[in-house]
């Protein structure tokens, strides 16, 4: 697949899986930790071309039903 193809087509063609780590901030994930994650995946025969760290807002459950203010 060439670099000239639209991004949406690239996302469809490249397999991806999401992992979430609760209890740590994106700032806690440094290059050393990312290198360790790459190494473990390599040992398992799961070569990874890149890992992205995406900070997310904390999850706050919505209240529903009669208890809702």
PDB file of N, CA, C, O and CB in Angstrom:
ATOM      1  N   UNK A   1       0.851  -1.169   0.000  1.00  0.00           N
ATOM      2  CA  UNK A   1       0.000   0.000   0.000  1.00  0.00           C
ATOM      3  C   UNK A   1       0.897   1.233   0.000  1.00  0.00           C
ATOM      4  O   UNK A   1       1.816   1.333   0.813  1.00  0.00           O
ATOM      5  CB  UNK A   1      -0.968  -0.003   1.223  1.00  0.00           C
ATOM      6  N   UNK A   2       0.640   2.155  -0.893  1.00  0.00           N
ATOM      7  CA  UNK A   2       1.496   3.327  -1.008  1.00  0.00           C
ATOM      8  C   UNK A   2       1.124   4.382   0.029  1.00  0.00           C
ATOM      9  O   UNK A   2       0.041   4.352   0.614  1.00  0.00           O
ATOM     10  CB  UNK A   2       1.405   3.914  -2.415  1.00  0.00           C
ATOM     11  N   UNK A   3       2.048   5.312   0.240  1.00  0.00           N
ATOM     12  CA  UNK A   3       1.797   6.402   1.183  1.00  0.00           C
ATOM     13  C   UNK A   3       0.788   7.405   0.633  1.00  0.00           C
ATOM     14  O   UNK A   3       0.308   8.269   1.367  1.00  0.00           O
ATOM     15  CB  UNK A   3       3.100   7.114   1.521  1.00  0.00           C
ATOM     16  N   UNK A   4       0.463   7.294  -0.663  1.00  0.00           N
ATOM     17  CA  UNK A   4      -0.451   8.246  -1.286  1.00  0.00           C
ATOM     18  C   UNK A   4      -1.918   7.891  -1.101  1.00  0.00           C
ATOM     19  O   UNK A   4      -2.789   8.697  -1.428  1.00  0.00           O
ATOM     20  CB  UNK A   4      -0.150   8.349  -2.744  1.00  0.00           C
ATOM     21  N   UNK A   5      -2.209   6.707  -0.587  1.00  0.00           N
ATOM     22  CA  UNK A   5      -3.598   6.304  -0.414  1.00  0.00           C
ATOM     23  C   UNK A   5      -4.199   6.998   0.808  1.00  0.00           C
ATOM     24  O   UNK A   5      -3.484   7.303   1.763  1.00  0.00           O
ATOM     25  CB  UNK A   5      -3.705   4.770  -0.274  1.00  0.00           C
ATOM     26  N   UNK A   6      -5.499   7.245   0.780  1.00  0.00           N
ATOM     27  CA  UNK A   6      -6.154   7.930   1.906  1.00  0.00           C
ATOM     28  C   UNK A   6      -5.977   7.187   3.227  1.00  0.00           C
ATOM     29  O   UNK A   6      -5.889   5.959   3.260  1.00  0.00           O
ATOM     30  CB  UNK A   6      -7.636   8.101   1.620  1.00  0.00           C
ATOM     31  N   UNK A   7      -5.928   7.946   4.298  1.00  0.00           N
ATOM     32  CA  UNK A   7      -5.707   7.379   5.630  1.00  0.00           C
ATOM     33  C   UNK A   7      -6.757   6.351   6.013  1.00  0.00           C
ATOM     34  O   UNK A   7      -6.423   5.340   6.630  1.00  0.00           O
ATOM     35  CB  UNK A   7      -5.685   8.477   6.658  1.00  0.00           C
ATOM     36  N   UNK A   8      -8.021   6.582   5.666  1.00  0.00           N
ATOM     37  CA  UNK A   8      -9.068   5.636   6.048  1.00  0.00           C
ATOM     38  C   UNK A   8      -8.817   4.275   5.423  1.00  0.00           C
ATOM     39  O   UNK A   8      -9.094   3.252   6.048  1.00  0.00           O
ATOM     40  CB  UNK A   8     -10.446   6.160   5.634  1.00  0.00           C
ATOM     41  N   UNK A   9      -8.299   4.241   4.205  1.00  0.00           N
ATOM     42  CA  UNK A   9      -7.983   2.968   3.560  1.00  0.00           C
ATOM     43  C   UNK A   9      -6.825   2.287   4.266  1.00  0.00           C
ATOM     44  O   UNK A   9      -6.824   1.063   4.398  1.00  0.00           O
ATOM     45  CB  UNK A   9      -7.650   3.178   2.078  1.00  0.00           C
ATOM     46  N   UNK A  10      -5.848   3.041   4.719  1.00  0.00           N
ATOM     47  CA  UNK A  10      -4.721   2.457   5.443  1.00  0.00           C
ATOM     48  C   UNK A  10      -5.198   1.856   6.755  1.00  0.00           C
ATOM     49  O   UNK A  10      -4.756   0.771   7.132  1.00  0.00           O
ATOM     50  CB  UNK A  10      -3.631   3.513   5.701  1.00  0.00           C
ATOM     51  N   UNK A  11      -6.093   2.545   7.456  1.00  0.00           N
ATOM     52  CA  UNK A  11      -6.585   2.028   8.735  1.00  0.00           C
ATOM     53  C   UNK A  11      -7.323   0.712   8.544  1.00  0.00           C
ATOM     54  O   UNK A  11      -7.229  -0.178   9.389  1.00  0.00           O
ATOM     55  CB  UNK A  11      -7.503   3.051   9.410  1.00  0.00           C
ATOM     56  N   UNK A  12      -8.048   0.581   7.456  1.00  0.00           N
ATOM     57  CA  UNK A  12      -8.770  -0.656   7.189  1.00  0.00           C
ATOM     58  C   UNK A  12      -7.789  -1.779   6.888  1.00  0.00           C
ATOM     59  O   UNK A  12      -8.013  -2.917   7.301  1.00  0.00           O
ATOM     60  CB  UNK A  12      -9.753  -0.472   6.021  1.00  0.00           C
ATOM     61  N   UNK A  13      -6.713  -1.484   6.181  1.00  0.00           N
ATOM     62  CA  UNK A  13      -5.772  -2.506   5.741  1.00  0.00           C
ATOM     63  C   UNK A  13      -4.814  -2.944   6.840  1.00  0.00           C
ATOM     64  O   UNK A  13      -4.280  -4.050   6.769  1.00  0.00           O
ATOM     65  CB  UNK A  13      -4.988  -2.001   4.568  1.00  0.00           C
ATOM     66  N   UNK A  14      -4.581  -2.124   7.842  1.00  0.00           N
ATOM     67  CA  UNK A  14      -3.624  -2.441   8.903  1.00  0.00           C
ATOM     68  C   UNK A  14      -4.386  -2.959  10.114  1.00  0.00           C
ATOM     69  O   UNK A  14      -5.288  -2.292  10.622  1.00  0.00           O
ATOM     70  CB  UNK A  14      -2.765  -1.193   9.281  1.00  0.00           C
ATOM     71  N   UNK A  15      -4.020  -4.154  10.572  1.00  0.00           N
ATOM     72  CA  UNK A  15      -4.667  -4.712  11.763  1.00  0.00           C
ATOM     73  C   UNK A  15      -4.264  -3.907  12.985  1.00  0.00           C
ATOM     74  O   UNK A  15      -3.104  -3.518  13.129  1.00  0.00           O
ATOM     75  CB  UNK A  15      -4.296  -6.206  11.951  1.00  0.00           C
ATOM     76  N   UNK A  16      -5.223  -3.659  13.861  1.00  0.00           N
ATOM     77  CA  UNK A  16      -4.959  -2.904  15.081  1.00  0.00           C
ATOM     78  C   UNK A  16      -5.731  -3.519  16.233  1.00  0.00           C
ATOM     79  O   UNK A  16      -6.802  -4.098  16.049  1.00  0.00           O
ATOM     80  CB  UNK A  16      -5.336  -1.417  14.905  1.00  0.00           C
ATOM     81  N   UNK A  17      -5.170  -3.382  17.419  1.00  0.00           N
ATOM     82  CA  UNK A  17      -5.867  -3.789  18.633  1.00  0.00           C
ATOM     83  C   UNK A  17      -5.636  -2.692  19.674  1.00  0.00           C
ATOM     84  O   UNK A  17      -4.549  -2.118  19.746  1.00  0.00           O
ATOM     85  CB  UNK A  17      -5.363  -5.199  19.152  1.00  0.00           C
ATOM     86  N   UNK A  18      -6.643  -2.410  20.462  1.00  0.00           N
ATOM     87  CA  UNK A  18      -6.511  -1.384  21.491  1.00  0.00           C
ATOM     88  C   UNK A  18      -6.286  -2.004  22.857  1.00  0.00           C
ATOM     89  O   UNK A  18      -6.947  -2.976  23.221  1.00  0.00           O
ATOM     90  CB  UNK A  18      -7.746  -0.495  21.519  1.00  0.00           C
ATOM     91  N   UNK A  19      -5.367  -1.450  23.601  1.00  0.00           N
ATOM     92  CA  UNK A  19      -5.125  -1.857  24.986  1.00  0.00           C
ATOM     93  C   UNK A  19      -5.334  -0.635  25.865  1.00  0.00           C
ATOM     94  O   UNK A  19      -4.894   0.462  25.519  1.00  0.00           O
ATOM     95  CB  UNK A  19      -3.680  -2.458  25.176  1.00  0.00           C
ATOM     96  N   UNK A  20      -5.996  -0.814  26.989  1.00  0.00           N
ATOM     97  CA  UNK A  20      -6.199   0.298  27.918  1.00  0.00           C
ATOM     98  C   UNK A  20      -5.559  -0.059  29.249  1.00  0.00           C
ATOM     99  O   UNK A  20      -5.728  -1.165  29.762  1.00  0.00           O
ATOM    100  CB  UNK A  20      -7.715   0.619  28.099  1.00  0.00           C
ATOM    101  N   UNK A  21      -4.835   0.881  29.787  1.00  0.00           N
ATOM    102  CA  UNK A  21      -4.201   0.704  31.084  1.00  0.00           C
ATOM    103  C   UNK A  21      -4.828   1.711  32.037  1.00  0.00           C
ATOM    104  O   UNK A  21      -4.582   2.913  31.929  1.00  0.00           O
ATOM    105  CB  UNK A  21      -2.643   0.885  30.999  1.00  0.00           C
ATOM    106  N   UNK A  22      -5.627   1.227  32.958  1.00  0.00           N
ATOM    107  CA  UNK A  22      -6.262   2.131  33.922  1.00  0.00           C
ATOM    108  C   UNK A  22      -5.331   2.341  35.100  1.00  0.00           C
ATOM    109  O   UNK A  22      -4.653   1.416  35.548  1.00  0.00           O
ATOM    110  CB  UNK A  22      -7.628   1.572  34.400  1.00  0.00           C
ATOM    111  N   UNK A  23      -5.308   3.563  35.593  1.00  0.00           N
ATOM    112  CA  UNK A  23      -4.519   3.862  36.774  1.00  0.00           C
ATOM    113  C   UNK A  23      -3.195   4.539  36.489  1.00  0.00           C
ATOM    114  O   UNK A  23      -2.458   4.871  37.417  1.00  0.00           O
ATOM    115  CB  UNK A  23      -4.272   2.623  37.518  1.00  0.00           C
ATOM    116  N   UNK A  24      -2.876   4.752  35.200  1.00  0.00           N
ATOM    117  CA  UNK A  24      -1.647   5.477  34.872  1.00  0.00           C
ATOM    118  C   UNK A  24      -1.984   6.598  33.894  1.00  0.00           C
ATOM    119  O   UNK A  24      -2.961   6.519  33.149  1.00  0.00           O
ATOM    120  CB  UNK A  24      -0.567   4.517  34.269  1.00  0.00           C
ATOM    121  N   UNK A  25      -1.164   7.635  33.911  1.00  0.00           N
ATOM    122  CA  UNK A  25      -1.313   8.744  32.976  1.00  0.00           C
ATOM    123  C   UNK A  25      -0.472   8.488  31.745  1.00  0.00           C
ATOM    124  O   UNK A  25       0.484   7.714  31.791  1.00  0.00           O
ATOM    125  CB  UNK A  25      -0.917  10.078  33.633  1.00  0.00           C
ATOM    126  N   UNK A  26      -0.821   9.130  30.646  1.00  0.00           N
ATOM    127  CA  UNK A  26      -0.028   9.011  29.420  1.00  0.00           C
ATOM    128  C   UNK A  26       1.413   9.462  29.670  1.00  0.00           C
ATOM    129  O   UNK A  26       2.345   8.939  29.061  1.00  0.00           O
ATOM    130  CB  UNK A  26      -0.661   9.844  28.281  1.00  0.00           C
ATOM    131  N   UNK A  27       1.590  10.436  30.569  1.00  0.00           N
ATOM    132  CA  UNK A  27       2.935  10.935  30.882  1.00  0.00           C
ATOM    133  C   UNK A  27       3.804   9.882  31.561  1.00  0.00           C
ATOM    134  O   UNK A  27       5.031   9.986  31.543  1.00  0.00           O
ATOM    135  CB  UNK A  27       2.840  12.162  31.769  1.00  0.00           C
ATOM    136  N   UNK A  28       3.172   8.859  32.166  1.00  0.00           N
ATOM    137  CA  UNK A  28       3.924   7.802  32.842  1.00  0.00           C
ATOM    138  C   UNK A  28       4.528   6.801  31.861  1.00  0.00           C
ATOM    139  O   UNK A  28       5.383   5.999  32.238  1.00  0.00           O
ATOM    140  CB  UNK A  28       3.026   7.075  33.823  1.00  0.00           C
ATOM    141  N   UNK A  29       4.090   6.845  30.610  1.00  0.00           N
ATOM    142  CA  UNK A  29       4.555   5.889  29.604  1.00  0.00           C
ATOM    143  C   UNK A  29       5.733   6.522  28.865  1.00  0.00           C
ATOM    144  O   UNK A  29       5.550   7.341  27.965  1.00  0.00           O
ATOM    145  CB  UNK A  29       3.399   5.495  28.602  1.00  0.00           C
ATOM    146  N   UNK A  30       6.951   6.127  29.263  1.00  0.00           N
ATOM    147  CA  UNK A  30       8.144   6.691  28.643  1.00  0.00           C
ATOM    148  C   UNK A  30       8.696   5.748  27.568  1.00  0.00           C
ATOM    149  O   UNK A  30       8.156   4.665  27.344  1.00  0.00           O
ATOM    150  CB  UNK A  30       9.216   6.972  29.709  1.00  0.00           C
ATOM    151  N   UNK A  31       9.770   6.173  26.912  1.00  0.00           N
ATOM    152  CA  UNK A  31      10.362   5.383  25.828  1.00  0.00           C
ATOM    153  C   UNK A  31      10.849   4.026  26.311  1.00  0.00           C
ATOM    154  O   UNK A  31      10.759   3.041  25.579  1.00  0.00           O
ATOM    155  CB  UNK A  31      11.515   6.142  25.195  1.00  0.00           C
ATOM    156  N   UNK A  32      11.360   3.962  27.527  1.00  0.00           N
ATOM    157  CA  UNK A  32      11.843   2.690  28.072  1.00  0.00           C
ATOM    158  C   UNK A  32      10.689   1.691  28.214  1.00  0.00           C
ATOM    159  O   UNK A  32      10.830   0.521  27.858  1.00  0.00           O
ATOM    160  CB  UNK A  32      12.530   2.915  29.440  1.00  0.00           C
ATOM    161  N   UNK A  33       9.567   2.150  28.729  1.00  0.00           N
ATOM    162  CA  UNK A  33       8.403   1.277  28.874  1.00  0.00           C
ATOM    163  C   UNK A  33       7.896   0.824  27.506  1.00  0.00           C
ATOM    164  O   UNK A  33       7.574  -0.351  27.324  1.00  0.00           O
ATOM    165  CB  UNK A  33       7.283   1.998  29.647  1.00  0.00           C
ATOM    166  N   UNK A  34       7.824   1.742  26.546  1.00  0.00           N
ATOM    167  CA  UNK A  34       7.389   1.368  25.202  1.00  0.00           C
ATOM    168  C   UNK A  34       8.331   0.340  24.588  1.00  0.00           C
ATOM    169  O   UNK A  34       7.883  -0.589  23.916  1.00  0.00           O
ATOM    170  CB  UNK A  34       7.304   2.606  24.305  1.00  0.00           C
ATOM    171  N   UNK A  35       9.637   0.499  24.814  1.00  0.00           N
ATOM    172  CA  UNK A  35      10.610  -0.479  24.322  1.00  0.00           C
ATOM    173  C   UNK A  35      10.392  -1.842  24.945  1.00  0.00           C
ATOM    174  O   UNK A  35      10.512  -2.862  24.267  1.00  0.00           O
ATOM    175  CB  UNK A  35      12.027  -0.007  24.602  1.00  0.00           C
ATOM    176  N   UNK A  36      10.073  -1.868  26.230  1.00  0.00           N
ATOM    177  CA  UNK A  36       9.805  -3.139  26.919  1.00  0.00           C
ATOM    178  C   UNK A  36       8.553  -3.813  26.365  1.00  0.00           C
ATOM    179  O   UNK A  36       8.523  -5.031  26.191  1.00  0.00           O
ATOM    180  CB  UNK A  36       9.650  -2.908  28.431  1.00  0.00           C
ATOM    181  N   UNK A  37       7.539  -3.029  26.095  1.00  0.00           N
ATOM    182  CA  UNK A  37       6.305  -3.580  25.518  1.00  0.00           C
ATOM    183  C   UNK A  37       6.592  -4.169  24.143  1.00  0.00           C
ATOM    184  O   UNK A  37       6.130  -5.265  23.829  1.00  0.00           O
ATOM    185  CB  UNK A  37       5.205  -2.489  25.418  1.00  0.00           C
ATOM    186  N   UNK A  38       7.351  -3.448  23.324  1.00  0.00           N
ATOM    187  CA  UNK A  38       7.744  -3.962  22.004  1.00  0.00           C
ATOM    188  C   UNK A  38       8.488  -5.285  22.148  1.00  0.00           C
ATOM    189  O   UNK A  38       8.219  -6.230  21.408  1.00  0.00           O
ATOM    190  CB  UNK A  38       8.625  -2.933  21.256  1.00  0.00           C
ATOM    191  N   UNK A  39       9.421  -5.359  23.093  1.00  0.00           N
ATOM    192  CA  UNK A  39      10.232  -6.567  23.283  1.00  0.00           C
ATOM    193  C   UNK A  39       9.363  -7.764  23.667  1.00  0.00           C
ATOM    194  O   UNK A  39       9.546  -8.859  23.135  1.00  0.00           O
ATOM    195  CB  UNK A  39      11.301  -6.328  24.360  1.00  0.00           C
ATOM    196  N   UNK A  40       8.426  -7.562  24.583  1.00  0.00           N
ATOM    197  CA  UNK A  40       7.545  -8.656  25.009  1.00  0.00           C
ATOM    198  C   UNK A  40       6.692  -9.139  23.834  1.00  0.00           C
ATOM    199  O   UNK A  40       6.537 -10.344  23.637  1.00  0.00           O
ATOM    200  CB  UNK A  40       6.638  -8.202  26.182  1.00  0.00           C
ATOM    201  N   UNK A  41       6.148  -8.223  23.069  1.00  0.00           N
ATOM    202  CA  UNK A  41       5.333  -8.612  21.919  1.00  0.00           C
ATOM    203  C   UNK A  41       6.167  -9.348  20.877  1.00  0.00           C
ATOM    204  O   UNK A  41       5.699 -10.311  20.270  1.00  0.00           O
ATOM    205  CB  UNK A  41       4.677  -7.381  21.290  1.00  0.00           C
ATOM    206  N   UNK A  42       7.394  -8.901  20.671  1.00  0.00           N
ATOM    207  CA  UNK A  42       8.319  -9.586  19.753  1.00  0.00           C
ATOM    208  C   UNK A  42       8.582 -11.017  20.209  1.00  0.00           C
ATOM    209  O   UNK A  42       8.563 -11.944  19.400  1.00  0.00           O
ATOM    210  CB  UNK A  42       9.650  -8.816  19.651  1.00  0.00           C
ATOM    211  N   UNK A  43       8.827 -11.194  21.506  1.00  0.00           N
ATOM    212  CA  UNK A  43       9.079 -12.529  22.060  1.00  0.00           C
ATOM    213  C   UNK A  43       7.890 -13.453  21.836  1.00  0.00           C
ATOM    214  O   UNK A  43       8.064 -14.663  21.690  1.00  0.00           O
ATOM    215  CB  UNK A  43       9.390 -12.437  23.558  1.00  0.00           C
ATOM    216  N   UNK A  44       6.698 -12.899  21.807  1.00  0.00           N
ATOM    217  CA  UNK A  44       5.480 -13.683  21.599  1.00  0.00           C
ATOM    218  C   UNK A  44       5.173 -13.899  20.113  1.00  0.00           C
ATOM    219  O   UNK A  44       4.152 -14.490  19.761  1.00  0.00           O
ATOM    220  CB  UNK A  44       4.302 -12.994  22.272  1.00  0.00           C
ATOM    221  N   UNK A  45       6.058 -13.417  19.258  1.00  0.00           N
ATOM    222  CA  UNK A  45       5.838 -13.557  17.821  1.00  0.00           C
ATOM    223  C   UNK A  45       4.801 -12.594  17.280  1.00  0.00           C
ATOM    224  O   UNK A  45       4.175 -12.855  16.253  1.00  0.00           O
ATOM    225  CB  UNK A  45       5.423 -14.955  17.504  1.00  0.00           C
ATOM    226  N   UNK A  46       4.623 -11.488  17.970  1.00  0.00           N
ATOM    227  CA  UNK A  46       3.657 -10.473  17.559  1.00  0.00           C
ATOM    228  C   UNK A  46       4.393  -9.176  17.227  1.00  0.00           C
ATOM    229  O   UNK A  46       4.407  -8.247  18.035  1.00  0.00           O
ATOM    230  CB  UNK A  46       2.595 -10.235  18.671  1.00  0.00           C
ATOM    231  N   UNK A  47       5.001  -9.109  16.047  1.00  0.00           N
ATOM    232  CA  UNK A  47       5.748  -7.899  15.703  1.00  0.00           C
ATOM    233  C   UNK A  47       4.813  -6.695  15.573  1.00  0.00           C
ATOM    234  O   UNK A  47       3.765  -6.775  14.933  1.00  0.00           O
ATOM    235  CB  UNK A  47       6.528  -8.106  14.396  1.00  0.00           C
ATOM    236  N   UNK A  48       5.203  -5.606  16.177  1.00  0.00           N
ATOM    237  CA  UNK A  48       4.403  -4.383  16.178  1.00  0.00           C
ATOM    238  C   UNK A  48       5.216  -3.296  15.498  1.00  0.00           C
ATOM    239  O   UNK A  48       6.389  -3.105  15.818  1.00  0.00           O
ATOM    240  CB  UNK A  48       3.995  -3.960  17.632  1.00  0.00           C
ATOM    241  N   UNK A  49       4.605  -2.584  14.564  1.00  0.00           N
ATOM    242  CA  UNK A  49       5.342  -1.526  13.876  1.00  0.00           C
ATOM    243  C   UNK A  49       5.328  -0.224  14.667  1.00  0.00           C
ATOM    244  O   UNK A  49       6.248   0.585  14.542  1.00  0.00           O
ATOM    245  CB  UNK A  49       4.758  -1.295  12.490  1.00  0.00           C
ATOM    246  N   UNK A  50       4.293  -0.013  15.480  1.00  0.00           N
ATOM    247  CA  UNK A  50       4.258   1.200  16.298  1.00  0.00           C
ATOM    248  C   UNK A  50       3.256   1.039  17.434  1.00  0.00           C
ATOM    249  O   UNK A  50       2.337   0.222  17.372  1.00  0.00           O
ATOM    250  CB  UNK A  50       3.900   2.430  15.437  1.00  0.00           C
ATOM    251  N   UNK A  51       3.461   1.838  18.465  1.00  0.00           N
ATOM    252  CA  UNK A  51       2.536   1.904  19.594  1.00  0.00           C
ATOM    253  C   UNK A  51       2.226   3.379  19.805  1.00  0.00           C
ATOM    254  O   UNK A  51       3.133   4.210  19.827  1.00  0.00           O
ATOM    255  CB  UNK A  51       3.140   1.234  20.905  1.00  0.00           C
ATOM    256  N   UNK A  52       0.949   3.704  19.960  1.00  0.00           N
ATOM    257  CA  UNK A  52       0.596   5.091  20.240  1.00  0.00           C
ATOM    258  C   UNK A  52       0.011   5.192  21.641  1.00  0.00           C
ATOM    259  O   UNK A  52      -0.674   4.286  22.116  1.00  0.00           O
ATOM    260  CB  UNK A  52      -0.406   5.631  19.189  1.00  0.00           C
ATOM    261  N   UNK A  53       0.296   6.301  22.284  1.00  0.00           N
ATOM    262  CA  UNK A  53      -0.225   6.569  23.620  1.00  0.00           C
ATOM    263  C   UNK A  53      -1.207   7.723  23.473  1.00  0.00           C
ATOM    264  O   UNK A  53      -0.841   8.822  23.056  1.00  0.00           O
ATOM    265  CB  UNK A  53       0.932   6.906  24.655  1.00  0.00           C
ATOM    266  N   UNK A  54      -2.459   7.453  23.823  1.00  0.00           N
ATOM    267  CA  UNK A  54      -3.506   8.449  23.665  1.00  0.00           C
ATOM    268  C   UNK A  54      -4.157   8.730  25.008  1.00  0.00           C
ATOM    269  O   UNK A  54      -4.899   7.893  25.523  1.00  0.00           O
ATOM    270  CB  UNK A  54      -4.556   7.983  22.642  1.00  0.00           C
ATOM    271  N   UNK A  55      -3.890   9.897  25.583  1.00  0.00           N
ATOM    272  CA  UNK A  55      -4.523  10.216  26.862  1.00  0.00           C
ATOM    273  C   UNK A  55      -6.033  10.328  26.691  1.00  0.00           C
ATOM    274  O   UNK A  55      -6.518  10.834  25.679  1.00  0.00           O
ATOM    275  CB  UNK A  55      -3.950  11.526  27.441  1.00  0.00           C
ATOM    276  N   UNK A  56      -6.761   9.857  27.680  1.00  0.00           N
ATOM    277  CA  UNK A  56      -8.223   9.929  27.656  1.00  0.00           C
ATOM    278  C   UNK A  56      -8.716  10.527  28.957  1.00  0.00           C
ATOM    279  O   UNK A  56      -8.064  10.426  29.996  1.00  0.00           O
ATOM    280  CB  UNK A  56      -8.849   8.531  27.428  1.00  0.00           C
ATOM    281  N   UNK A  57      -9.867  11.144  28.881  1.00  0.00           N
ATOM    282  CA  UNK A  57     -10.486  11.675  30.092  1.00  0.00           C
ATOM    283  C   UNK A  57     -10.952  10.505  30.948  1.00  0.00           C
ATOM    284  O   UNK A  57     -11.352   9.471  30.413  1.00  0.00           O
ATOM    285  CB  UNK A  57     -11.676  12.629  29.749  1.00  0.00           C
ATOM    286  N   UNK A  58     -10.907  10.651  32.260  1.00  0.00           N
ATOM    287  CA  UNK A  58     -11.384   9.577  33.136  1.00  0.00           C
ATOM    288  C   UNK A  58     -12.851   9.255  32.852  1.00  0.00           C
ATOM    289  O   UNK A  58     -13.647  10.143  32.547  1.00  0.00           O
ATOM    290  CB  UNK A  58     -11.204   9.968  34.615  1.00  0.00           C
ATOM    291  N   UNK A  59     -13.188   7.988  32.956  1.00  0.00           N
ATOM    292  CA  UNK A  59     -14.562   7.538  32.734  1.00  0.00           C
ATOM    293  C   UNK A  59     -15.395   7.851  33.964  1.00  0.00           C
ATOM    294  O   UNK A  59     -15.034   7.471  35.078  1.00  0.00           O
ATOM    295  CB  UNK A  59     -14.609   6.020  32.411  1.00  0.00           C
ATOM    296  N   UNK A  60     -16.497   8.535  33.767  1.00  0.00           N
ATOM    297  CA  UNK A  60     -17.436   8.834  34.847  1.00  0.00           C
ATOM    298  C   UNK A  60     -18.782   8.255  34.428  1.00  0.00           C
ATOM    299  O   UNK A  60     -19.384   8.720  33.460  1.00  0.00           O
ATOM    300  CB  UNK A  60     -17.533  10.392  35.136  1.00  0.00           C
ATOM    301  N   UNK A  61     -19.260   7.236  35.157  1.00  0.00           N
ATOM    302  CA  UNK A  61     -20.541   6.631  34.769  1.00  0.00           C
ATOM    303  C   UNK A  61     -21.685   7.632  34.857  1.00  0.00           C
ATOM    304  O   UNK A  61     -21.755   8.443  35.781  1.00  0.00           O
ATOM    305  CB  UNK A  61     -20.844   5.422  35.653  1.00  0.00           C
ATOM    306  N   UNK A  62     -22.570   7.557  33.886  1.00  0.00           N
ATOM    307  CA  UNK A  62     -23.750   8.428  33.892  1.00  0.00           C
ATOM    308  C   UNK A  62     -24.820   7.816  34.774  1.00  0.00           C
ATOM    309  O   UNK A  62     -25.022   6.602  34.785  1.00  0.00           O
ATOM    310  CB  UNK A  62     -24.291   8.651  32.454  1.00  0.00           C
ATOM    311  N   UNK A  63     -25.490   8.664  35.501  1.00  0.00           N
ATOM    312  CA  UNK A  63     -26.604   8.186  36.321  1.00  0.00           C
ATOM    313  C   UNK A  63     -27.847   8.136  35.455  1.00  0.00           C
ATOM    314  O   UNK A  63     -28.054   8.992  34.596  1.00  0.00           O
ATOM    315  CB  UNK A  63     -26.829   9.097  37.569  1.00  0.00           C
ATOM    316  N   UNK A  64     -28.666   7.135  35.685  1.00  0.00           N
ATOM    317  CA  UNK A  64     -29.910   7.033  34.927  1.00  0.00           C
ATOM    318  C   UNK A  64     -31.044   6.633  35.861  1.00  0.00           C
ATOM    319  O   UNK A  64     -30.818   6.258  37.011  1.00  0.00           O
ATOM    320  CB  UNK A  64     -29.770   6.014  33.768  1.00  0.00           C
ATOM    321  N   UNK A  65     -32.215   6.715  35.367  1.00  0.00           N
ATOM    322  CA  UNK A  65     -33.363   6.297  36.154  1.00  0.00           C
ATOM    323  C   UNK A  65     -33.827   7.348  37.135  1.00  0.00           C
ATOM    324  O   UNK A  65     -33.506   8.527  36.987  1.00  0.00           O
ATOM    325  CB  UNK A  65     -33.042   5.047  36.889  1.00  0.00           C
ATOM    326  N   UNK A  66     -34.593   6.924  38.152  1.00  0.00           N
ATOM    327  CA  UNK A  66     -35.213   7.870  39.087  1.00  0.00           C
ATOM    328  C   UNK A  66     -34.206   8.580  39.991  1.00  0.00           C
ATOM    329  O   UNK A  66     -34.554   9.588  40.605  1.00  0.00           O
ATOM    330  CB  UNK A  66     -36.222   7.149  39.940  1.00  0.00           C
ATOM    331  N   UNK A  67     -32.978   8.092  40.094  1.00  0.00           N
ATOM    332  CA  UNK A  67     -31.983   8.710  40.977  1.00  0.00           C
ATOM    333  C   UNK A  67     -31.287   9.887  40.319  1.00  0.00           C
ATOM    334  O   UNK A  67     -30.483  10.569  40.954  1.00  0.00           O
ATOM    335  CB  UNK A  67     -30.951   7.685  41.402  1.00  0.00           C
ATOM    336  N   UNK A  68     -31.586  10.127  39.071  1.00  0.00           N
ATOM    337  CA  UNK A  68     -30.933  11.198  38.329  1.00  0.00           C
ATOM    338  C   UNK A  68     -31.448  12.556  38.804  1.00  0.00           C
ATOM    339  O   UNK A  68     -32.659  12.756  38.891  1.00  0.00           O
ATOM    340  CB  UNK A  68     -31.166  11.030  36.814  1.00  0.00           C
ATOM    341  N   UNK A  69     -30.534  13.507  39.115  1.00  0.00           N
ATOM    342  CA  UNK A  69     -30.990  14.824  39.603  1.00  0.00           C
ATOM    343  C   UNK A  69     -31.670  15.637  38.531  1.00  0.00           C
ATOM    344  O   UNK A  69     -32.104  16.760  38.789  1.00  0.00           O
ATOM    345  CB  UNK A  69     -29.828  15.611  40.153  1.00  0.00           C
TER     346      UNK A  69
END
